[in-house]
Amino acid sequence: MRLRFLGIIPNTPVDDSPTIWLDEDTGDLMIQSYKATPEEVEACQDVGSIPGHSTNVPSHETIVRLPAVMLEYIPRPEGGNGEVPRT
């Protein structure tokens, strides 16, 4: 796995630092952020996703809250082909 640091919330304390990395081999994002509260998870489950799809969060998944300021660090597709740019 080749990770590239993309960004961290500026001026965060040492122990409270939402961060984003890019896996340059797969294009996947690795995100350190705040765990969703039980109330936030329930709200996501209430909204749901697509008909017939479970709203349960499996034990190998989680819901994280990504602060809006972190969106600037997420790579955008080049040329609209849906691929994350790799370097």
DRENTOR-301916 format. One record per atom (N, C-alpha, C): residue number from 0; z, y, x. Coordinates in steps of 0.1 Angstrom, whole numbers, plus 2048, in hexadecimal, padded with zeros to 3 digits. Layout:
! residues N
<nr=NUM | pz=Z | py=Y | px=X>
...
//
This chain:
! residues 87
<nr=0 | pz=800 | py=7F4 | px=808>
<nr=0 | pz=800 | py=800 | px=800>
<nr=0 | pz=800 | py=80C | px=809>
<nr=1 | pz=7F6 | py=815 | px=807>
<nr=1 | pz=7F6 | py=822 | px=80E>
<nr=1 | pz=7F9 | py=82D | px=805>
<nr=2 | pz=805 | py=832 | px=806>
<nr=2 | pz=809 | py=83D | px=7FD>
<nr=2 | pz=807 | py=84B | px=804>
<nr=3 | pz=803 | py=854 | px=7FC>
<nr=3 | pz=801 | py=862 | px=800>
<nr=3 | pz=80A | py=86B | px=7F7>
<nr=4 | pz=813 | py=873 | px=7FD>
<nr=4 | pz=81C | py=87C | px=7F6>
<nr=4 | pz=813 | py=887 | px=7F0>
<nr=5 | pz=815 | py=889 | px=7E3>
<nr=5 | pz=80E | py=893 | px=7DC>
<nr=5 | pz=816 | py=8A0 | px=7D9>
<nr=6 | pz=823 | py=89E | px=7D5>
<nr=6 | pz=82A | py=8AA | px=7D2>
<nr=6 | pz=838 | py=8A7 | px=7CD>
<nr=7 | pz=841 | py=8B1 | px=7CE>
<nr=7 | pz=84E | py=8B0 | px=7C9>
<nr=7 | pz=852 | py=8BD | px=7C2>
<nr=8 | pz=85B | py=8BD | px=7B9>
<nr=8 | pz=85E | py=8CA | px=7B2>
<nr=8 | pz=864 | py=8D3 | px=7BD>
<nr=9 | pz=85F | py=8DF | px=7BE>
<nr=9 | pz=864 | py=8E8 | px=7C8>
<nr=9 | pz=872 | py=8EC | px=7C5>
<nr=10 | pz=87A | py=8EE | px=7D0>
<nr=10 | pz=888 | py=8F3 | px=7CF>
<nr=10 | pz=891 | py=8E9 | px=7C8>
<nr=11 | pz=88E | py=8DC | px=7C9>
<nr=11 | pz=897 | py=8D3 | px=7C3>
<nr=11 | pz=8A3 | py=8CF | px=7CC>
<nr=12 | pz=8AE | py=8CC | px=7C6>
<nr=12 | pz=8B9 | py=8C7 | px=7CF>
<nr=12 | pz=8B6 | py=8BA | px=7D5>
<nr=13 | pz=8BD | py=8B7 | px=7DF>
<nr=13 | pz=8BB | py=8AB | px=7E7>
<nr=13 | pz=8BA | py=89E | px=7DF>
<nr=14 | pz=8C3 | py=89D | px=7D5>
<nr=14 | pz=8C4 | py=891 | px=7CD>
<nr=14 | pz=8BD | py=891 | px=7C0>
<nr=15 | pz=8B5 | py=89B | px=7BD>
<nr=15 | pz=8AF | py=89D | px=7B0>
<nr=15 | pz=8A1 | py=8A2 | px=7B2>
<nr=16 | pz=898 | py=899 | px=7B6>
<nr=16 | pz=88B | py=89D | px=7BB>
<nr=16 | pz=87F | py=895 | px=7B5>
<nr=17 | pz=87A | py=898 | px=7A9>
<nr=17 | pz=86F | py=892 | px=7A4>
<nr=17 | pz=863 | py=893 | px=7AE>
<nr=18 | pz=85D | py=888 | px=7B1>
<nr=18 | pz=853 | py=887 | px=7BC>
<nr=18 | pz=847 | py=87E | px=7B7>
<nr=19 | pz=83B | py=881 | px=7BC>
<nr=19 | pz=82F | py=879 | px=7B9>
<nr=19 | pz=828 | py=875 | px=7C6>
<nr=20 | pz=824 | py=868 | px=7C6>
<nr=20 | pz=81C | py=863 | px=7D1>
<nr=20 | pz=80F | py=85D | px=7CB>
<nr=21 | pz=805 | py=85C | px=7D3>
<nr=21 | pz=7F9 | py=855 | px=7CF>
<nr=21 | pz=7F7 | py=848 | px=7D8>
<nr=22 | pz=7F5 | py=83D | px=7D1>
<nr=22 | pz=7F1 | py=831 | px=7D9>
<nr=22 | pz=7E2 | py=832 | px=7DB>
<nr=23 | pz=7DF | py=834 | px=7E8>
<nr=23 | pz=7D1 | py=837 | px=7EB>
<nr=23 | pz=7C8 | py=82A | px=7EA>
<nr=24 | pz=7CE | py=81F | px=7EA>
<nr=24 | pz=7C6 | py=812 | px=7E8>
<nr=24 | pz=7C2 | py=810 | px=7DA>
<nr=25 | pz=7CB | py=814 | px=7D0>
<nr=25 | pz=7C8 | py=811 | px=7C2>
<nr=25 | pz=7C5 | py=81D | px=7BA>
<nr=26 | pz=7CA | py=829 | px=7BF>
<nr=26 | pz=7C9 | py=835 | px=7B7>
<nr=26 | pz=7D5 | py=837 | px=7AD>
<nr=27 | pz=7DE | py=82D | px=7AD>
<nr=27 | pz=7EA | py=82E | px=7A5>
<nr=27 | pz=7F3 | py=839 | px=7A9>
<nr=28 | pz=7FB | py=83F | px=7A0>
<nr=28 | pz=805 | py=848 | px=7A3>
<nr=28 | pz=812 | py=842 | px=7A4>
<nr=29 | pz=81A | py=845 | px=7AD>
<nr=29 | pz=828 | py=841 | px=7AE>
<nr=29 | pz=830 | py=84E | px=7AB>
<nr=30 | pz=839 | py=84D | px=7A1>
<nr=30 | pz=840 | py=859 | px=79C>
<nr=30 | pz=84F | py=856 | px=79C>
<nr=31 | pz=856 | py=85F | px=7A3>
<nr=31 | pz=865 | py=85F | px=7A2>
<nr=31 | pz=868 | py=86B | px=799>
<nr=32 | pz=86F | py=868 | px=78E>
<nr=32 | pz=872 | py=873 | px=785>
<nr=32 | pz=87F | py=86F | px=77D>
<nr=33 | pz=881 | py=876 | px=772>
<nr=33 | pz=88D | py=874 | px=76A>
<nr=33 | pz=88B | py=869 | px=761>
<nr=34 | pz=894 | py=85F | px=75F>
<nr=34 | pz=894 | py=855 | px=755>
<nr=34 | pz=895 | py=85B | px=747>
<nr=35 | pz=88C | py=857 | px=73F>
<nr=35 | pz=88D | py=85B | px=731>
<nr=35 | pz=89A | py=857 | px=72B>
<nr=36 | pz=8A0 | py=860 | px=723>
<nr=36 | pz=8AD | py=85D | px=71C>
<nr=36 | pz=8AA | py=853 | px=711>
<nr=37 | pz=8B4 | py=84C | px=70C>
<nr=37 | pz=8B2 | py=843 | px=701>
<nr=37 | pz=8AC | py=84A | px=6F5>
<nr=38 | pz=8B0 | py=857 | px=6F3>
<nr=38 | pz=8AA | py=85E | px=6E8>
<nr=38 | pz=89B | py=861 | px=6EA>
<nr=39 | pz=897 | py=864 | px=6F7>
<nr=39 | pz=889 | py=866 | px=6FA>
<nr=39 | pz=881 | py=859 | px=6F8>
<nr=40 | pz=886 | py=84E | px=6FC>
<nr=40 | pz=880 | py=841 | px=6FB>
<nr=40 | pz=87E | py=83E | px=6EC>
<nr=41 | pz=888 | py=841 | px=6E4>
<nr=41 | pz=887 | py=83E | px=6D6>
<nr=41 | pz=87C | py=847 | px=6CF>
<nr=42 | pz=87C | py=854 | px=6D4>
<nr=42 | pz=871 | py=85D | px=6CF>
<nr=42 | pz=863 | py=858 | px=6D2>
<nr=43 | pz=862 | py=853 | px=6DE>
<nr=43 | pz=855 | py=84D | px=6E2>
<nr=43 | pz=851 | py=841 | px=6D9>
<nr=44 | pz=85B | py=839 | px=6D7>
<nr=44 | pz=859 | py=82D | px=6CE>
<nr=44 | pz=856 | py=831 | px=6C0>
<nr=45 | pz=85C | py=83C | px=6BB>
<nr=45 | pz=859 | py=840 | px=6AE>
<nr=45 | pz=84B | py=845 | px=6AC>
<nr=46 | pz=846 | py=84C | px=6B7>
<nr=46 | pz=838 | py=851 | px=6B6>
<nr=46 | pz=82E | py=845 | px=6B8>
<nr=47 | pz=832 | py=83B | px=6C0>
<nr=47 | pz=829 | py=830 | px=6C2>
<nr=47 | pz=81D | py=833 | px=6CB>
<nr=48 | pz=814 | py=82A | px=6CB>
<nr=48 | pz=808 | py=82C | px=6D3>
<nr=48 | pz=7FB | py=828 | px=6CA>
<nr=49 | pz=7F7 | py=81B | px=6CA>
<nr=49 | pz=7EC | py=817 | px=6C2>
<nr=49 | pz=7F0 | py=80D | px=6B8>
<nr=50 | pz=7E9 | py=80C | px=6AD>
<nr=50 | pz=7ED | py=802 | px=6A3>
<nr=50 | pz=7EE | py=7F4 | px=6A8>
<nr=51 | pz=7F9 | py=7ED | px=6A5>
<nr=51 | pz=7FB | py=7DF | px=6A9>
<nr=51 | pz=801 | py=7DE | px=6B7>
<nr=52 | pz=803 | py=7E9 | px=6BE>
<nr=52 | pz=809 | py=7E8 | px=6CC>
<nr=52 | pz=818 | py=7EA | px=6CB>
<nr=53 | pz=81F | py=7E1 | px=6D1>
<nr=53 | pz=82E | py=7E2 | px=6D1>
<nr=53 | pz=832 | py=7F0 | px=6D7>
<nr=54 | pz=83D | py=7F5 | px=6D1>
<nr=54 | pz=843 | py=801 | px=6D7>
<nr=54 | pz=84F | py=7FE | px=6E0>
<nr=55 | pz=852 | py=7F1 | px=6E1>
<nr=55 | pz=85D | py=7ED | px=6EA>
<nr=55 | pz=859 | py=7F0 | px=6F9>
<nr=56 | pz=863 | py=7F3 | px=701>
<nr=56 | pz=860 | py=7F6 | px=70F>
<nr=56 | pz=865 | py=7E9 | px=717>
<nr=57 | pz=85B | py=7E1 | px=71C>
<nr=57 | pz=85F | py=7D5 | px=723>
<nr=57 | pz=869 | py=7D8 | px=72F>
<nr=58 | pz=870 | py=7CD | px=733>
<nr=58 | pz=87A | py=7CF | px=73E>
<nr=58 | pz=873 | py=7D3 | px=74B>
<nr=59 | pz=867 | py=7D0 | px=74D>
<nr=59 | pz=860 | py=7D4 | px=759>
<nr=59 | pz=859 | py=7E1 | px=759>
<nr=60 | pz=85B | py=7E9 | px=74E>
<nr=60 | pz=856 | py=7F6 | px=74C>
<nr=60 | pz=861 | py=800 | px=749>
<nr=61 | pz=85E | py=80D | px=74A>
<nr=61 | pz=868 | py=817 | px=746>
<nr=61 | pz=860 | py=823 | px=741>
<nr=62 | pz=867 | py=82C | px=73B>
<nr=62 | pz=861 | py=839 | px=738>
<nr=62 | pz=868 | py=844 | px=740>
<nr=63 | pz=860 | py=84C | px=747>
<nr=63 | pz=865 | py=857 | px=74F>
<nr=63 | pz=861 | py=864 | px=749>
<nr=64 | pz=86A | py=86E | px=74B>
<nr=64 | pz=866 | py=87C | px=747>
<nr=64 | pz=861 | py=883 | px=754>
<nr=65 | pz=855 | py=887 | px=753>
<nr=65 | pz=84E | py=88E | px=75E>
<nr=65 | pz=84E | py=89D | px=75B>
<nr=66 | pz=856 | py=8A5 | px=763>
<nr=66 | pz=856 | py=8B4 | px=760>
<nr=66 | pz=848 | py=8BA | px=761>
<nr=67 | pz=845 | py=8C3 | px=758>
<nr=67 | pz=837 | py=8C9 | px=757>
<nr=67 | pz=833 | py=8CF | px=764>
<nr=68 | pz=83C | py=8D4 | px=76C>
<nr=68 | pz=838 | py=8DA | px=779>
<nr=68 | pz=832 | py=8D0 | px=782>
<nr=69 | pz=835 | py=8C3 | px=780>
<nr=69 | pz=82F | py=8B8 | px=788>
<nr=69 | pz=821 | py=8B5 | px=786>
<nr=70 | pz=81B | py=8BA | px=77A>
<nr=70 | pz=80E | py=8B7 | px=777>
<nr=70 | pz=804 | py=8BD | px=781>
<nr=71 | pz=808 | py=8C7 | px=788>
<nr=71 | pz=7FE | py=8CD | px=792>
<nr=71 | pz=7FC | py=8C3 | px=79E>
<nr=72 | pz=805 | py=8BA | px=7A0>
<nr=72 | pz=803 | py=8B0 | px=7AB>
<nr=72 | pz=7FB | py=8A4 | px=7A7>
<nr=73 | pz=7F8 | py=8A2 | px=79B>
<nr=73 | pz=7F0 | py=896 | px=796>
<nr=73 | pz=7E1 | py=898 | px=799>
<nr=74 | pz=7DB | py=88F | px=7A1>
<nr=74 | pz=7CD | py=891 | px=7A4>
<nr=74 | pz=7C4 | py=891 | px=798>
<nr=75 | pz=7BA | py=899 | px=798>
<nr=75 | pz=7B1 | py=899 | px=78C>
<nr=75 | pz=7A4 | py=892 | px=790>
<nr=76 | pz=79E | py=88B | px=787>
<nr=76 | pz=791 | py=885 | px=78A>
<nr=76 | pz=786 | py=88F | px=78E>
<nr=77 | pz=77F | py=88A | px=798>
<nr=77 | pz=773 | py=893 | px=79D>
<nr=77 | pz=767 | py=88E | px=796>
<nr=78 | pz=75F | py=897 | px=790>
<nr=78 | pz=753 | py=893 | px=78A>
<nr=78 | pz=754 | py=88D | px=77C>
<nr=79 | pz=761 | py=88C | px=777>
<nr=79 | pz=763 | py=887 | px=769>
<nr=79 | pz=761 | py=878 | px=768>
<nr=80 | pz=761 | py=871 | px=773>
<nr=80 | pz=75F | py=862 | px=772>
<nr=80 | pz=76B | py=85A | px=770>
<nr=81 | pz=777 | py=861 | px=76F>
<nr=81 | pz=783 | py=85A | px=76C>
<nr=81 | pz=78A | py=854 | px=778>
<nr=82 | pz=784 | py=856 | px=784>
<nr=82 | pz=789 | py=850 | px=790>
<nr=82 | pz=792 | py=85B | px=797>
<nr=83 | pz=79D | py=856 | px=79D>
<nr=83 | pz=7A6 | py=85F | px=7A4>
<nr=83 | pz=7A0 | py=860 | px=7B2>
<nr=84 | pz=79F | py=86D | px=7B7>
<nr=84 | pz=799 | py=86E | px=7C5>
<nr=84 | pz=7A2 | py=868 | px=7CF>
<nr=85 | pz=79C | py=861 | px=7D9>
<nr=85 | pz=7A3 | py=85B | px=7E4>
<nr=85 | pz=79F | py=861 | px=7F1>
<nr=86 | pz=7A8 | py=862 | px=7FA>
<nr=86 | pz=7A5 | py=868 | px=807>
<nr=86 | pz=7A7 | py=85E | px=812>
//
